[in-house]
Amino acid sequence: MSRARWKRTIWCGDLSSWTGTLQIELHQLELRYQALRAVEPARRRKLLSGLCETGQQVPVVVVAAATTGRYVLIDGYLRVDVLRSLGRDIVEATLWSLGETEALIARFHLEGHARSTLEEAWLLEHLAKDEGLSLEELGRRLCRTKSWVSRRLGLRKVLTAEMQSKIAAGQIPAQAAMKYLLPLARANAEHARKLVAGLCAQRVSVRQMGKLYAAYRAADTVGRARLCDSPLVFLQMEAQAERAAEGQSTGVDRLVSDLGAIAGLCGRARRRACAEISIEEIAVAQDRIGAAMGAARGSFAMLEQELLRRLDHDRPGATHSDLRAAGQGLGDTCDRASAQDLPQHGPGNSA
């Protein structure tokens, strides 16, 4: 059965035949699969804010454990972690009448693309090593090709244990690991190892990892060795250079930069809506999403109106069409990718 058909079958009514909802005390949960998820500090902060404001909106997913009164957590590890940090004792849960392996595979299909390639590799390794599924069986059960399964399992061989532990702990974002660290590790494993070791316990952003990768590609042999030995020194120098450049920038420079940032944020929001949020989460939060969209639309309309007004005032004879022609329409800026959205042409970025 194809993946699309599998999902249609679930959402046409079969899901209710093997689910039920209940309230579970946190001490009843068994967190067996926490290692299959990377820590995302930014997402945790947003979830913490949402839970404080509106409470738990989306239930976690559990299956019954072998011990009576115990449940194995399948999905919702971040929600449980945040609830525990808030001192809560109860979590709303959806109980699936499935085995653990079947539940993990079902979650894989239902969450779509809301996971990194590395997290897919962790899941595949668990299913292959601990559950004994072959490459052919994994491909069939996940509706993927054998080569797709093989490529992701190969990630565990490319990234060292130290790299994976820092990714799992959130010190290196999973997106940055796939986009920058993985190509570097494939090109020069020793340099990748030194760079990660040189970051020590420092938490870096996707943007900072991108700067390190770009500098590495542009440097000569000596420069690459120095960069990998002292990545934090490079990042500090970059930050100082950015602050100096910002002090010399004009108001127009900063305005153009702000508009570019708006375009980048729109692109990021679009990717999250398409890939990082499940259908269930969107349905539950549709009122909040609609309110946020309305606020964003109103704010941008006020910005556009002010820019058009200033243009007409400062340049007699100018019309609104002058500004729209220069920028292809301010309202269209959100639909175009910024420079940061463009794919890097480095080796291995298609992984």
C-alpha positions in Angstrom: 0.0 0.0 0.0 1.4 3.4 -0.9 2.1 5.9 1.8 -0.5 8.3 0.5 -3.1 5.5 0.4 -2.1 4.4 3.9 -2.7 7.9 5.3 -6.0 8.2 3.5 -7.1 4.9 5.0 -6.2 6.1 8.5 -8.0 9.4 8.2 -11.1 7.8 6.6 -12.1 6.3 9.9 -9.8 3.4 10.7 -7.9 5.4 13.2 -10.7 5.5 15.7 -10.9 1.7 15.8 -7.5 1.4 17.5 -7.3 4.6 19.6 -8.8 5.9 22.9 -8.2 8.9 25.1 -7.3 9.0 28.8 -5.5 10.9 31.5 -2.2 9.3 32.7 0.0 10.2 35.6 3.6 11.0 34.5 5.1 8.3 36.7 3.1 5.7 34.7 5.0 6.5 31.5 8.0 4.5 30.2 10.2 6.8 28.1 11.9 4.1 26.0 12.2 6.1 22.8 13.5 9.4 24.0 16.8 8.9 22.2 15.0 8.9 18.8 14.3 12.6 19.1 16.7 15.5 19.0 16.4 18.3 21.5 15.1 21.6 20.0 15.5 24.4 22.5 13.6 27.0 20.5 10.6 24.6 20.0 10.7 23.8 23.8 10.5 27.5 24.7 7.5 28.0 22.4 5.8 24.9 23.8 6.5 26.0 27.3 4.9 29.4 26.6 1.9 27.7 25.0 1.3 25.3 27.8 1.5 28.1 30.4 -1.0 30.1 28.4 -3.6 27.6 27.2 -2.6 24.2 28.8 -2.1 21.0 26.9 -4.0 21.1 23.5 -2.6 18.0 21.7 -2.5 14.7 23.5 0.6 12.5 23.6 0.5 9.0 22.1 1.0 5.9 24.2 0.6 2.1 23.9 0.0 -0.3 26.8 3.2 -1.7 28.4 3.5 -5.3 29.5 3.1 -4.2 33.1 -0.5 -3.4 34.0 -1.0 0.3 34.6 2.1 1.3 32.7 2.3 2.9 29.2 5.1 3.3 26.7 5.3 6.9 25.3 5.4 6.8 21.5 5.0 10.5 20.6 5.0 13.7 22.8 8.4 13.5 24.7 8.8 17.2 24.5 5.3 17.8 25.9 5.9 15.4 28.8 9.3 17.1 29.6 7.7 20.5 29.6 4.7 19.4 31.7 7.1 17.8 34.3 9.2 21.0 34.4 5.9 22.9 35.2 5.2 20.6 38.1 2.2 18.9 36.4 1.4 15.3 37.3 -1.2 14.4 34.6 -0.9 14.3 30.8 -3.7 13.9 28.3 -2.9 10.9 26.1 -4.2 8.9 23.1 -3.9 5.2 23.6 -3.2 3.2 20.5 -4.2 -0.5 20.5 -1.0 -1.4 18.7 2.4 -3.0 19.5 5.3 -0.7 20.0 6.9 -1.4 16.6 3.6 -0.9 14.7 3.0 2.3 16.7 6.4 3.8 15.9 5.8 3.1 12.2 2.3 4.6 12.4 3.7 7.7 14.0 6.3 7.9 11.2 3.5 8.0 8.6 1.2 10.4 10.5 3.8 13.0 11.3 4.8 13.5 7.7 8.0 15.5 7.3 8.0 16.9 10.8 11.4 15.2 11.7 15.0 15.6 10.6 16.8 13.1 8.4 19.0 12.2 11.4 15.9 11.4 13.5 14.8 9.1 10.6 18.2 7.4 10.8 17.8 6.9 14.6 14.4 5.3 14.1 15.6 3.1 11.3 18.6 1.9 13.3 16.3 1.1 16.2 13.9 -0.9 14.0 16.8 -2.7 12.3 18.9 -3.4 15.3 16.4 -3.8 18.2 13.4 -5.1 16.3 15.3 -7.1 13.7 13.7 -5.7 10.5 15.6 -6.1 7.3 16.3 -3.3 4.8 13.6 -4.7 2.5 11.1 -5.0 5.4 11.9 -1.4 6.5 11.4 -0.1 3.1 8.1 -1.9 2.7 6.7 -0.9 6.1 7.8 2.7 5.7 6.8 2.9 2.0 10.3 3.8 1.1 13.0 2.4 -1.2 15.7 0.1 0.0 18.3 2.7 -1.1 16.5 5.4 1.0 16.8 3.2 4.0 20.4 2.4 3.3 21.4 6.0 2.9 19.9 7.0 6.3 21.4 4.1 8.1 24.7 5.2 6.7 24.5 8.5 8.5 25.3 6.7 11.8 28.6 5.6 10.3 29.5 9.1 9.0 28.7 11.1 12.2 30.7 10.1 15.3 29.2 9.3 18.7 30.3 12.8 20.0 28.6 14.5 17.1 25.3 12.5 17.5 25.3 13.2 21.3 25.6 16.9 20.7 22.9 16.8 18.1 20.6 14.8 20.4 21.3 17.3 23.3 20.4 20.3 21.1 23.9 21.8 21.1 24.1 21.4 17.4 20.7 21.8 15.6 19.6 18.8 13.6 19.1 21.0 10.6 22.6 22.4 10.8 24.0 18.9 11.2 22.3 17.6 8.0 23.1 20.8 6.0 26.6 21.5 7.1 28.2 19.0 9.4 27.3 15.9 7.4 28.9 17.2 4.1 32.0 18.2 6.1 32.2 14.8 7.8 31.9 13.1 4.4 34.6 15.3 2.9 37.0 15.3 5.8 36.0 13.2 8.9 39.0 14.4 11.0 38.3 18.1 10.4 34.6 17.6 11.3 35.6 15.8 14.5 38.0 18.6 15.5 35.4 21.3 14.7 32.8 19.6 16.9 35.3 19.1 19.7 36.4 22.8 19.4 32.8 23.9 20.0 33.1 22.4 23.5 29.7 22.8 25.3 28.8 25.9 23.4 25.3 25.8 21.8 25.5 27.0 18.2 22.7 28.1 15.8 22.0 27.0 12.3 23.3 30.3 11.1 26.5 30.0 13.0 27.1 26.5 11.6 26.5 27.9 8.1 29.1 30.6 8.6 31.6 28.0 9.8 30.9 25.7 6.8 31.1 28.6 4.3 34.4 29.8 5.8 35.8 26.3 5.6 34.9 25.9 2.0 36.5 29.3 1.1 39.7 28.7 3.1 43.0 27.1 2.0 44.5 24.0 3.7 46.1 26.0 6.5 43.0 28.1 7.1 40.8 25.1 7.3 43.0 23.5 9.9 43.0 26.7 12.0 39.2 27.0 11.7 38.5 23.5 12.9 41.0 23.9 15.8 39.4 27.2 17.0 35.8 27.5 15.7 34.7 29.6 18.7 37.4 32.2 18.0 36.1 32.5 14.4 32.5 33.0 15.6 33.6 35.7 18.0 35.5 37.5 15.3 32.5 37.2 13.0 30.2 38.6 15.7 32.5 41.6 16.3 32.7 42.3 12.5 28.9 42.2 12.3 28.5 44.7 15.2 31.1 47.0 13.6 29.3 46.8 10.2 25.9 47.5 11.8 27.3 50.6 13.4 28.3 52.0 10.0 25.1 51.0 8.2 22.5 53.7 7.2 18.8 53.7 7.9 18.1 52.5 4.4 20.5 49.6 4.9 18.7 48.6 8.1 15.3 49.0 6.5 16.3 46.8 3.5 17.8 44.3 6.0 14.5 44.2 8.0 12.5 43.6 4.8 14.8 40.8 3.8 14.3 39.3 7.3 10.6 39.5 6.9 10.9 37.6 3.6 13.1 35.0 5.3 10.6 34.6 8.2 7.8 34.1 5.7 9.8 31.4 4.0 10.6 29.7 7.3 7.0 29.8 8.4 5.9 28.3 5.1 8.3 25.4 5.5 7.2 24.8 9.1 3.5 24.8 8.0 4.3 22.3 5.2 6.8 20.0 7.0 7.0 20.5 10.8 3.4 20.6 12.0 1.0 17.7 11.8 -2.6 17.8 10.6 -3.8 17.3 14.2 -1.8 20.2 15.6 -3.0 22.6 12.9 -6.6 21.5 13.5 -6.3 22.1 17.2 -4.5 25.4 16.9 -6.4 26.8 13.9 -7.9 29.8 15.9 -4.4 30.8 17.2 -2.9 30.4 13.7 -5.7 32.5 12.2 -5.2 35.2 14.7 -1.5 35.3 14.2 -1.9 35.4 10.4 -4.4 38.3 10.8 -1.9 40.2 13.0 1.0 39.6 10.6 -1.1 40.7 7.6 -2.3 43.8 9.3 1.2 44.8 10.4 2.6 44.4 6.9 -0.3 46.3 5.4 0.6 49.2 7.8 4.3 49.0 6.8 3.4 49.0 3.1 1.0 52.0 3.5 3.7 54.0 5.4 6.4 53.3 2.8 4.1 54.3 0.0 3.0 57.5 1.8 6.6 58.5 2.5 7.6 57.9 -1.1 4.8 60.1 -2.4 5.7 62.8 0.1 9.5 62.8 -0.4 9.5 62.4 -4.1 6.9 64.7 -5.7 5.3 63.2 -8.8 6.1 59.6 -7.7 3.3 57.1 -7.6 2.6 53.9 -5.7 3.5 51.9 -8.7 7.1 53.2 -8.6 7.8 51.4 -5.3 5.9 48.3 -6.4 7.9 48.2 -9.6 11.2 48.6 -7.8 10.5 45.7 -5.4 8.2 43.5 -7.5 5.5 44.5 -5.1 6.0 44.8 -1.4 3.2 42.3 -0.7 5.0 39.8 -2.9 8.2 39.9 -0.9 6.9 37.2 1.5 6.5 34.8 -1.3 10.1 35.0 -2.5 13.0 33.2 -0.9 15.7 35.3 0.6 19.4 34.7 0.1 19.4 32.5 3.2 16.6 30.3 1.8 18.6 29.4 -1.4 20.2 25.9 -1.3 23.9 25.7 -0.7 25.9 24.2 -3.5 28.3 22.4 -1.3 29.0 18.7 -1.5 26.5 16.4 0.0 23.8 18.9 0.8 21.1 16.8 -0.9 21.5 14.2 1.9 
